[in-house]
Amino acid sequence: MSERGRTIGFLVHDNVTMMDVAGPADVFHHANAFGADYKTVMVSADGQAKRAANGHYLMVETTAARAGALDTVLVPGAYGMVAKPFEQELVDAVALLTNHAKRIASGTAPAFVDSGS
């Protein structure tokens, strides 16, 4: 890893599947225990907390517009995500975050989000 570490941004949104956030976040946390240098940051399109599919709220630290360049952008899934059109706010946030990211990852359905970039 580089000396400065790597920042992983999680784009959380309403109805997000909690295990698609918590699982990867724990993996990066455990990697740090073995010498890695990851920082995770929770991001939403508007900077507001988002309600997960299980009813719990996820606090976020910043907006997509203010997140800056991230090493990896992770877009977690949601139940029924491909059954309806993606909200434009989510698509715009994906475009903002992935514009300068080195890596993009998703859990299942978000792989279908087309940011147009």
N, C-alpha and C positions, 0 to 999 in steps of 0.2 A: 504494500500500500504506500501511497505517497505520504510525505511527512505531515501534510495538513489533514489527512483523513478524507473520508467521503461522506457527503450529505445525501441522505435518502429522503425524498419527499413523498408522503402518502397523500394522495388526493381523495379526501373523504367527502362523501355526499349523502344525502338523505337515502335511507333504506339500504345503506352499505351493509355487507355481510361482515359481522364483527370478526369472524375467524380469518377473513382475508386481510384484516388490518393487524390483529393481535398476533397471529402466527408469524408473519414475516417480521414484525417489529421485535418479537422475542428472539428470532433467529439472529438479527443484527446485534441485539443486546448480548446474547450468549457469545457471539463471535468476538465482541469486545473483551470478554473475560479471557479469551485466548490470544489477545494481543492485537486484534484488529482495531481500527479507529473509525467507527461509523457513528454518525449523528443522525438521528431520525427526527423529522419534523412533520407535523400534521398540518395540512393545507386544505382549505376549501375555497371554492370559487369566490365567495363573498366574505370570508373571514369569520363566519358565524359557526357555532357548534352545529353538528349534524346528528340527526337521530338515526341510529342503526336499526336494522331490521328487527332486532330483539328488543327494541324500545329504549335502550340506553343511549345517552348522548355522548358523543366524542367531542372533546374540546379541541380547538385548532389554534395554531400559533400565528398564522398569517394568511393572507389572501394569495391566490395564484399570481396576481399581478405584482405582488411585493416579495414573492419567494426568492427571486433571483435565480441564478444558474444553479441547478442541482446536478449532482453526479448521476443519480438515478431517480426516475419518477415511477412510482408504483401506483397504479389505478386499480383499487380493489373492486370486486364485483358486488352485485346486489341481486336479490331474488326478483325474477321477472324482468331483468334489465333489458333483454332483447325482445320482449313481448310488446314493447311500445317504443316510439321514437325517443332518442336520447334528448334530454333537455339541452337547449342551446347553451345555457350557462355552463354546463358540464363540458360540452364540446369545446367551447371557447377556453375554458380553464385548461383542458388537455393541450390545446394548441399553444397557449402561453407557456406552460410548464415544459413541454417537450421540445420547444424551439431550440434550446441550447443544452438540453440534457445529453449526457454521454450514453445513457442506457434508459430504456423504457420497459417496464414490466407490468403485467396485469394478472389478475386472477379471473380466469374464465371469460365471462361476457365482455368486460371492457376491451378485450382484444379487438372487438368490432367497432370501437369508437374511431371514427375517421376525423381527425383534426384538420384535414385539408393541407397539412404541411408536408 
